[in-house]
Amino acid sequence: MKVLIQYIQTGVYKDHPWEASSVRLKGQLHAVTPSYAAQLIEQSKAQLHTDQTDSIVIID
């Protein structure tokens, strides 16, 4: 399961230690694990993306 986030800070990110790092741009949407989403949100690098009814977007 992954959740959709929107980056609020351009930078180099990777969801898992074994993955290659990727450049993500401010405003870009990306599906990440819930734990990584929580880290990025806590660090003010991303925000949780919600749909029109303010529900969390979950990707299987």
Backbone as JSON Lines, residues from 0, in Angstrom:
{"i":0,"aa":"M","n":[0.84,-1.17,0.0],"ca":[0.0,0.0,0.0],"c":[0.89,1.24,0.0]}
{"i":1,"aa":"K","n":[0.48,2.23,-0.78],"ca":[1.19,3.5,-0.82],"c":[0.17,4.63,-0.75]}
{"i":2,"aa":"V","n":[0.62,5.79,-0.33],"ca":[-0.22,6.98,-0.29],"c":[0.37,8.03,-1.22]}
{"i":3,"aa":"L","n":[-0.47,8.92,-1.67],"ca":[-0.05,9.96,-2.59],"c":[0.34,11.21,-1.82]}
{"i":4,"aa":"I","n":[1.54,11.72,-2.11],"ca":[2.01,12.95,-1.48],"c":[2.34,13.96,-2.57]}
{"i":5,"aa":"Q","n":[2.44,15.22,-2.17],"ca":[2.89,16.27,-3.06],"c":[4.1,16.92,-2.41]}
{"i":6,"aa":"Y","n":[5.2,16.96,-3.14],"ca":[6.43,17.54,-2.61],"c":[6.28,19.05,-2.51]}
{"i":7,"aa":"I","n":[6.72,19.62,-1.4],"ca":[6.7,21.07,-1.23],"c":[8.12,21.63,-1.2]}
{"i":8,"aa":"Q","n":[9.08,20.74,-1.44],"ca":[10.48,21.14,-1.49],"c":[11.19,20.28,-2.54]}
{"i":9,"aa":"T","n":[11.84,20.92,-3.5],"ca":[12.62,20.18,-4.5],"c":[13.82,19.54,-3.82]}
{"i":10,"aa":"G","n":[14.14,18.3,-4.2],"ca":[15.28,17.63,-3.6],"c":[15.47,16.23,-4.17]}
{"i":11,"aa":"V","n":[16.42,15.52,-3.59],"ca":[16.72,14.14,-3.98],"c":[16.14,13.23,-2.9]}
{"i":12,"aa":"Y","n":[15.3,12.29,-3.31],"ca":[14.58,11.44,-2.37],"c":[14.66,9.98,-2.78]}
{"i":13,"aa":"K","n":[14.47,9.08,-1.8],"ca":[14.29,7.66,-2.08],"c":[13.46,7.06,-0.95]}
{"i":14,"aa":"D","n":[12.5,6.25,-1.34],"ca":[11.55,5.65,-0.4],"c":[12.2,4.52,0.39]}
{"i":15,"aa":"H","n":[13.01,3.7,-0.28],"ca":[13.66,2.55,0.37],"c":[15.18,2.67,0.2]}
{"i":16,"aa":"P","n":[15.95,2.19,1.17],"ca":[17.42,2.28,1.08],"c":[18.0,1.58,-0.14]}
{"i":17,"aa":"W","n":[17.34,0.55,-0.65],"ca":[17.88,-0.2,-1.78],"c":[17.51,0.41,-3.14]}
{"i":18,"aa":"E","n":[16.67,1.45,-3.14],"ca":[16.28,2.1,-4.39],"c":[17.27,3.2,-4.76]}
{"i":19,"aa":"A","n":[17.33,3.52,-6.02],"ca":[18.14,4.64,-6.48],"c":[17.44,5.94,-6.07]}
{"i":20,"aa":"S","n":[18.23,6.96,-5.77],"ca":[17.68,8.27,-5.43],"c":[17.09,8.92,-6.68]}
{"i":21,"aa":"S","n":[16.05,9.74,-6.5],"ca":[15.4,10.43,-7.61],"c":[15.21,11.89,-7.26]}
{"i":22,"aa":"V","n":[15.36,12.74,-8.25],"ca":[15.09,14.16,-8.06],"c":[13.58,14.35,-8.15]}
{"i":23,"aa":"R","n":[13.01,15.0,-7.16],"ca":[11.58,15.31,-7.14],"c":[11.44,16.83,-7.08]}
{"i":24,"aa":"L","n":[10.54,17.35,-7.88],"ca":[10.34,18.79,-7.96],"c":[9.19,19.23,-7.08]}
{"i":25,"aa":"K","n":[9.28,20.46,-6.62],"ca":[8.2,21.05,-5.82],"c":[6.9,20.97,-6.63]}
{"i":26,"aa":"G","n":[5.84,20.48,-6.0],"ca":[4.54,20.35,-6.65],"c":[4.3,19.0,-7.28]}
{"i":27,"aa":"Q","n":[5.34,18.18,-7.41],"ca":[5.22,16.87,-8.03],"c":[4.48,15.9,-7.11]}
{"i":28,"aa":"L","n":[3.59,15.09,-7.69],"ca":[2.88,14.05,-6.94],"c":[3.64,12.74,-7.08]}
{"i":29,"aa":"H","n":[3.63,11.94,-6.0],"ca":[4.33,10.66,-6.04],"c":[3.72,9.74,-4.99]}
{"i":30,"aa":"A","n":[3.62,8.45,-5.31],"ca":[3.13,7.46,-4.35],"c":[4.3,6.9,-3.56]}
{"i":31,"aa":"V","n":[4.2,6.95,-2.22],"ca":[5.25,6.46,-1.34],"c":[4.61,5.64,-0.21]}
{"i":32,"aa":"T","n":[5.44,4.92,0.53],"ca":[4.94,4.15,1.67],"c":[4.43,5.13,2.75]}
{"i":33,"aa":"P","n":[3.46,4.7,3.54],"ca":[2.95,5.58,4.6],"c":[4.03,6.05,5.58]}
{"i":34,"aa":"S","n":[4.99,5.19,5.91],"ca":[6.03,5.6,6.85],"c":[6.93,6.68,6.25]}
{"i":35,"aa":"Y","n":[7.25,6.56,4.97],"ca":[8.08,7.58,4.31],"c":[7.29,8.88,4.16]}
{"i":36,"aa":"A","n":[6.0,8.78,3.87],"ca":[5.15,9.96,3.8],"c":[5.16,10.7,5.13]}
{"i":37,"aa":"A","n":[5.05,9.96,6.23],"ca":[5.07,10.57,7.55],"c":[6.39,11.3,7.81]}
{"i":38,"aa":"Q","n":[7.51,10.69,7.41],"ca":[8.82,11.33,7.58],"c":[8.89,12.64,6.81]}
{"i":39,"aa":"L","n":[8.48,12.6,5.55],"ca":[8.57,13.8,4.71],"c":[7.64,14.9,5.21]}
{"i":40,"aa":"I","n":[6.46,14.52,5.67],"ca":[5.52,15.51,6.2],"c":[6.07,16.13,7.47]}
{"i":41,"aa":"E","n":[6.64,15.32,8.35],"ca":[7.23,15.82,9.59],"c":[8.38,16.77,9.32]}
{"i":42,"aa":"Q","n":[9.15,16.5,8.26],"ca":[10.3,17.33,7.9],"c":[9.89,18.53,7.02]}
{"i":43,"aa":"S","n":[8.59,18.72,6.8],"ca":[8.05,19.79,5.96],"c":[8.6,19.76,4.53]}
{"i":44,"aa":"K","n":[8.76,18.55,3.99],"ca":[9.23,18.39,2.62],"c":[8.11,17.96,1.69]}
{"i":45,"aa":"A","n":[6.97,17.52,2.26],"ca":[5.84,17.06,1.45],"c":[4.55,17.24,2.25]}
{"i":46,"aa":"Q","n":[3.46,17.16,1.52],"ca":[2.15,17.18,2.18],"c":[1.32,16.04,1.61]}
{"i":47,"aa":"L","n":[0.41,15.55,2.41],"ca":[-0.46,14.46,2.0],"c":[-1.42,14.98,0.94]}
{"i":48,"aa":"H","n":[-1.58,14.24,-0.13],"ca":[-2.49,14.64,-1.21],"c":[-3.84,13.97,-0.97]}
{"i":49,"aa":"T","n":[-4.9,14.75,-1.0],"ca":[-6.25,14.21,-0.79],"c":[-7.11,14.46,-2.02]}
{"i":50,"aa":"D","n":[-8.21,13.71,-2.11],"ca":[-9.13,13.9,-3.23],"c":[-10.12,15.02,-2.93]}
{"i":51,"aa":"Q","n":[-11.14,15.17,-3.77],"ca":[-12.11,16.26,-3.63],"c":[-12.91,16.19,-2.33]}
{"i":52,"aa":"T","n":[-13.02,15.01,-1.74],"ca":[-13.76,14.84,-0.49],"c":[-12.84,14.81,0.72]}
{"i":53,"aa":"D","n":[-11.59,15.25,0.53],"ca":[-10.57,15.27,1.59],"c":[-10.23,13.89,2.11]}
{"i":54,"aa":"S","n":[-10.38,12.86,1.29],"ca":[-9.99,11.5,1.64],"c":[-8.56,11.26,1.16]}
{"i":55,"aa":"I","n":[-7.81,10.48,1.92],"ca":[-6.44,10.13,1.55],"c":[-6.47,9.25,0.3]}
{"i":56,"aa":"V","n":[-5.58,9.53,-0.64],"ca":[-5.5,8.74,-1.87],"c":[-4.55,7.58,-1.59]}
{"i":57,"aa":"I","n":[-5.09,6.35,-1.64],"ca":[-4.3,5.14,-1.39],"c":[-4.12,4.39,-2.7]}
{"i":58,"aa":"I","n":[-2.88,3.97,-2.97],"ca":[-2.53,3.21,-4.17],"c":[-2.18,1.79,-3.71]}
{"i":59,"aa":"D","n":[-2.79,0.79,-4.31],"ca":[-2.47,-0.61,-3.95],"c":[-1.27,-1.1,-4.69]}
